[in-house]
Amino acid sequence: MTRDEIISDVKRLEPWFHCIDLGDGLFTKTRSTIGEPVEHPRPTWDVVKAALPNDLSGKTVLDVGCNAGFYSIKAKERGAARVLGIDAQRELIRQAAFVRNVKGLEIDYQRMSVYDLDPHELGQFDVTMALGLIYHCKHLVLALEKLFLVTRELLILETAIYPPEKAPESFVYAEGGTLPTLHPIAYVENLPDAKEAVFNWFLPGIAALTALLKNVGFDEVRVLPGVQNDRAVFACHKRVAFPDSRSVSYLGSKLSLVSGPTHCRPGEVMRFQVRAENTGYARWLRGSEQGTERGDVHLVAHLLGEDEEPLSLYHAGAFLPRDIAPGETIEIEISLRAPDPPGNYQLAFDMVSEHLAWFEDLGAVIAKQQLVVE
């Protein structure tokens, strides 16, 4: 592109929030858009870069809420093998693609919301950046869970926070025999004349956001030095790519019956083959032979009456052959004894995470079989 063509396209794509050097003395903007510093987000980058490895060779990086791509460019300049930037706003993706083409960088951009992130479809990224994002998230916890799931090693999160000088202290609150800690989170009232195209919703205090990040699954959460007024940067680390079945939030399954009888004699021992797909984001733990540890996963058969009234909720169980990763499908054989009284029954096959939850209660798909005892 010629210099005049670049200048024309910069003008056409206004307004710009990211100030990006396009070379030849050209920048995407030379004045503030909504009151931010003209050089934004360079001052933020000066803090964020301390959490990012200097050498990203061989690493994959996801930039969530990428805007015009300033941080995606910085990741690529540090040698990242793959950089994907996503943003929900069409015009911002157009800006980012324009800058990428001018600078001749190999960066992918997609129009996508943080709520659309799914490691089953996108895979996981070694490093995820969510910079200036989460206070725009109407569904804060869901957004943090999505960021957790697509991150393999490190999430760098920069956000507006509850102003520390005004934030109430966290405190322990006794209710119902438990001792939870309550942390301050502010709700932002959105006025009709708000300047930003995307509303602000929640400003968590530092302690609240640290607790949230740990609760969604991050093993280590560190606040970087340099908290300035109402903004902070968090470095969040994971020890393993996916949590295990002790994390109830990430459990899911889809069961289907492969084989098994529909008629039997009273007291007869029957065998059923069930196909189980791990549709969630947690690794199913096989556990010990005793299978009584918290989070051990088993296939279970419920015995129901003709009217689906439960007669035996743990009528029979079967162990997994091994730990089962998210996205993996296996077949499990389960044996059970028919009831003695003749009649019409129903078998419902479900997965259970011991001492935590039945998968069906979490929205999983179970398998059912009509059974006639003659």
C-alpha positions in Angstrom: 0.0 0.0 0.0 1.1 3.5 -0.7 1.5 6.1 2.1 -1.6 8.0 0.8 -3.6 4.8 0.7 -2.7 4.0 4.3 -3.6 7.5 5.4 -6.9 7.2 3.6 -7.8 3.9 5.2 -6.8 5.1 8.7 -9.3 7.9 8.2 -11.9 5.6 6.9 -11.6 3.2 9.8 -11.9 5.9 12.5 -12.4 6.1 15.5 -9.3 4.3 16.8 -8.7 3.4 20.4 -5.3 1.7 20.0 -2.4 3.9 18.9 -0.3 1.7 16.7 2.9 2.6 14.8 2.3 1.8 11.1 5.8 2.9 10.0 6.9 5.8 7.9 5.9 8.2 10.6 2.2 7.1 10.5 0.1 6.1 13.5 -3.5 4.9 13.7 -4.4 7.9 15.8 -3.0 11.2 17.0 -5.7 12.3 19.4 -7.8 10.8 22.3 -11.1 9.1 21.5 -12.9 9.0 24.8 -10.4 10.6 27.2 -7.7 7.9 27.1 -4.0 8.9 26.7 -3.2 9.4 23.0 -0.5 6.7 23.2 -2.9 4.2 24.7 -2.4 1.3 25.3 1.4 1.7 25.5 1.4 2.7 29.2 -0.6 -0.5 30.0 1.8 -2.5 27.9 4.7 -1.3 30.0 3.1 -3.1 33.0 1.7 -6.1 31.2 4.9 -7.1 29.4 6.5 -7.9 32.8 4.2 -10.9 33.0 4.9 -12.1 29.4 8.0 -14.1 28.5 10.4 -12.2 26.4 10.7 -15.1 24.1 7.5 -16.7 22.9 9.1 -18.9 20.3 6.9 -22.0 19.7 4.1 -20.6 21.9 0.5 -20.0 20.9 -1.2 -16.8 22.1 -4.8 -15.8 22.2 -5.7 -12.1 22.5 -9.3 -11.8 23.8 -11.0 -8.5 23.2 -8.1 -7.6 20.8 -9.5 -4.2 19.7 -7.2 -3.0 16.8 -4.5 -5.6 17.7 -1.8 -3.7 19.6 -1.2 -6.6 22.0 -1.4 -9.3 19.3 1.4 -7.4 17.4 3.5 -7.4 20.6 3.1 -11.1 21.0 4.1 -11.7 17.4 7.1 -9.5 17.8 8.2 -11.7 20.7 8.3 -14.7 18.4 4.9 -16.4 19.0 4.3 -19.3 16.6 0.6 -18.5 16.4 -1.4 -15.5 17.4 -5.2 -15.3 17.3 -7.0 -12.1 18.2 -10.8 -12.1 18.8 -13.3 -9.3 19.3 -17.0 -9.2 19.3 -17.1 -5.8 17.4 -17.0 -6.0 13.6 -15.3 -2.6 13.1 -12.5 -3.5 15.5 -11.7 -6.7 13.6 -11.5 -4.6 10.4 -9.1 -2.3 12.1 -6.9 -5.2 13.3 -6.9 -6.8 9.9 -5.9 -3.5 8.2 -3.0 -3.0 10.7 -1.8 -6.6 10.2 -1.7 -6.2 6.4 0.1 -2.9 6.6 2.8 -4.3 8.9 2.9 -7.7 7.0 2.4 -9.9 10.1 1.0 -13.4 10.2 -1.8 -12.9 12.8 -5.3 -14.4 12.6 -8.3 -12.4 13.6 -11.9 -13.6 14.2 -15.1 -11.9 15.2 -16.0 -13.8 18.3 -17.2 -13.2 21.9 -15.4 -14.4 25.0 -18.6 -16.4 25.7 -18.0 -18.3 22.4 -14.6 -19.7 23.5 -14.5 -23.5 23.4 -11.3 -25.5 23.6 -13.1 -28.4 21.8 -13.3 -26.1 18.8 -10.4 -23.7 19.1 -8.0 -25.8 21.1 -6.0 -24.3 24.0 -3.4 -21.6 23.9 -0.2 -21.5 25.9 -0.8 -17.8 26.8 -4.1 -16.0 26.9 -4.3 -12.2 27.2 -7.5 -10.5 28.4 -6.6 -6.9 28.7 -9.3 -4.3 29.4 -12.0 -6.9 28.9 -13.8 -8.3 31.9 -15.5 -5.2 33.2 -17.3 -5.2 29.9 -18.6 -8.8 30.7 -22.2 -8.9 31.7 -21.7 -12.6 32.7 -18.5 -12.2 34.7 -18.0 -15.7 36.1 -18.9 -17.4 32.8 -16.3 -15.2 31.0 -13.6 -16.1 33.5 -14.5 -19.8 33.1 -14.2 -19.5 29.3 -10.8 -17.8 29.7 -9.7 -20.6 32.1 -10.7 -23.4 29.7 -8.9 -22.0 26.6 -5.7 -21.3 28.6 -3.0 -24.0 28.8 -0.4 -22.3 30.9 -0.8 -18.5 31.6 -3.6 -16.0 31.6 -2.6 -12.3 31.7 -5.6 -10.2 32.8 -5.6 -6.4 33.0 -8.8 -4.7 34.3 -10.4 -1.8 36.0 -11.0 -2.7 39.6 -12.9 -1.4 42.6 -10.9 1.7 43.5 -8.7 0.4 46.4 -9.1 3.6 48.5 -12.9 3.2 48.4 -13.2 -0.6 48.6 -14.6 -2.1 51.8 -12.5 -4.7 53.6 -13.2 -8.4 52.9 -14.6 -10.1 56.0 -15.6 -13.6 57.2 -19.4 -14.0 57.5 -20.8 -16.9 59.5 -24.1 -18.2 58.1 -25.6 -21.7 58.4 -22.5 -23.2 60.1 -20.1 -22.1 57.3 -17.5 -19.4 57.3 -17.3 -17.9 53.8 -15.3 -14.8 53.1 -17.2 -11.9 51.4 -15.3 -9.8 49.0 -16.4 -6.4 47.5 -17.5 -6.2 43.9 -19.1 -3.0 42.5 -22.0 -2.9 40.0 -21.6 -0.1 37.5 -24.7 1.8 36.8 -24.9 2.4 33.0 -26.0 5.9 32.2 -27.8 6.6 28.9 -24.9 8.9 27.7 -22.1 6.4 28.4 -19.2 7.1 26.0 -18.1 3.5 25.4 -19.9 1.4 22.8 -19.9 -1.6 25.2 -21.3 -1.1 28.7 -19.2 -1.6 31.9 -20.8 -4.0 34.4 -18.7 -5.1 37.4 -15.6 -3.7 39.1 -14.2 -6.4 41.4 -11.9 -5.6 44.3 -8.4 -7.1 44.0 -9.2 -9.8 46.7 -12.5 -10.6 45.0 -11.0 -11.1 41.6 -8.1 -13.2 43.0 -10.7 -15.4 44.7 -12.8 -15.7 41.5 -9.8 -16.6 39.4 -8.8 -19.3 41.9 -12.3 -20.6 42.1 -12.6 -21.1 38.4 -9.5 -23.2 38.5 -6.2 -21.2 38.3 -3.6 -22.7 40.6 -1.6 -19.5 41.2 -2.8 -15.9 40.9 -0.4 -13.1 41.3 -1.1 -9.3 41.2 1.7 -7.5 39.4 3.4 -4.5 41.0 2.2 -1.2 39.8 -1.5 -1.1 40.8 -2.5 2.3 39.7 -5.6 3.9 41.1 -8.4 1.7 39.6 -6.5 -0.7 37.4 -4.5 -3.9 38.0 -2.7 -6.7 36.1 -3.0 -10.3 37.2 -0.8 -13.2 36.1 -2.7 -16.5 36.4 -1.0 -19.9 36.1 -2.2 -23.4 35.5 -0.3 -26.6 36.4 -2.3 -28.8 34.1 -4.2 -28.0 30.9 -7.6 -29.4 32.1 -9.0 -29.8 35.6 -10.1 -33.2 36.9 -13.5 -34.5 37.9 -13.3 -32.9 41.3 -14.2 -29.6 39.4 -18.0 -29.9 39.2 -18.4 -26.9 37.0 -16.6 -28.6 34.1 -18.3 -32.0 34.1 -20.3 -33.2 31.2 -21.2 -36.5 29.4 -23.3 -38.0 26.7 -24.3 -41.6 27.1 -25.8 -44.0 24.6 -26.7 -47.7 25.0 -24.8 -50.0 22.6 -26.3 -53.3 23.7 -28.3 -55.0 26.4 -31.6 -57.0 26.9 -35.1 -55.6 27.1 -36.6 -58.8 28.6 -35.3 -61.0 31.4 -36.3 -63.4 34.1 -36.6 -62.4 37.8 -33.1 -62.2 39.4 -31.3 -62.7 36.1 -27.8 -61.1 35.8 -27.7 -59.0 32.7 -24.8 -57.2 30.9 -25.1 -53.8 29.1 -22.6 -52.0 27.0 -22.8 -48.2 27.3 -20.9 -45.7 25.2 -19.8 -42.7 27.2 -18.4 -39.5 25.7 -16.7 -36.9 27.9 -18.4 -33.8 26.6 -17.2 -31.6 29.5 -13.8 -30.0 30.2 -12.6 -32.0 33.1 -10.6 -35.3 33.1 -12.6 -38.1 34.6 -10.6 -39.8 37.4 -10.9 -43.6 37.5 -9.8 -43.6 41.1 -8.9 -46.7 43.2 -10.5 -50.1 43.1 -12.5 -49.1 46.1 -13.8 -46.1 44.1 -14.8 -44.1 47.1 -12.6 -41.0 46.8 -14.1 -37.6 46.2 -14.2 -37.0 42.4 -13.9 -40.7 41.3 -16.1 -41.2 38.2 -18.3 -44.3 37.6 -21.0 -45.4 35.4 -24.2 -46.1 37.4 -27.5 -47.8 36.6 -30.6 -46.5 38.3 -33.6 -48.8 38.6 -36.9 -47.0 38.1 -40.5 -48.2 38.2 -42.8 -48.0 35.3 -43.8 -44.5 36.4 -40.1 -43.6 36.6 -40.3 -43.6 40.4 -36.8 -44.4 41.7 -36.6 -47.9 43.2 -32.8 -48.1 43.5 -30.6 -45.1 42.7 -27.3 -47.0 42.8 -28.6 -50.4 41.5 -25.2 -51.2 39.9 -21.9 -49.5 39.1 -18.9 -50.0 36.8 -15.4 -48.6 36.9 -13.7 -46.7 34.1 -10.9 -48.5 32.4 -8.6 -45.5 33.0 -8.7 -41.7 33.3 -10.8 -40.2 30.5 -9.8 -37.0 28.8 -12.2 -34.3 27.6 -13.5 -35.1 24.2 -12.7 -38.9 24.6 -15.3 -41.6 24.0 -15.2 -45.1 25.6 -17.4 -48.1 26.0 -18.1 -49.5 29.4 -19.7 -52.8 30.4 -22.0 -52.8 33.4 -23.6 -55.9 34.9 -26.7 -55.8 37.1 -29.3 -58.1 38.6 -32.9 -57.9 37.5 -35.5 -57.3 40.3 -37.4 -60.3 41.6 -41.0 -59.0 41.1 -42.2 -59.4 37.5 -43.2 -56.1 35.9 -42.2 -53.2 33.7 -39.2 -51.3 34.7 -36.8 -48.7 33.3 -33.0 -48.5 33.6 -31.4 -45.1 33.6 -27.6 -45.0 33.0 -25.8 -42.0 34.4 -22.2 -40.9 35.4 -21.4 -39.9 38.9 -18.5 -38.0 40.4 -18.4 -39.6 43.9 -19.5 -37.4 46.8 -20.0 -34.5 44.4 -22.7 -34.8 41.7 -24.8 -36.9 39.3 -23.9 -35.8 35.8 -27.6 -35.6 34.8 -28.1 -33.0 37.5 -25.5 -30.9 35.7 -27.4 -31.2 32.4 -25.7 -34.3 30.9 -27.4 -36.7 28.5 -28.2 -40.0 30.1 -29.2 -43.3 28.5 -32.4 -45.2 29.2 -33.7 -48.7 28.5 -37.1 -50.2 29.1 -36.9 -53.6 30.9 -39.6 -56.2 31.2 -39.2 -58.8 33.9 -41.3 -61.9 33.0 
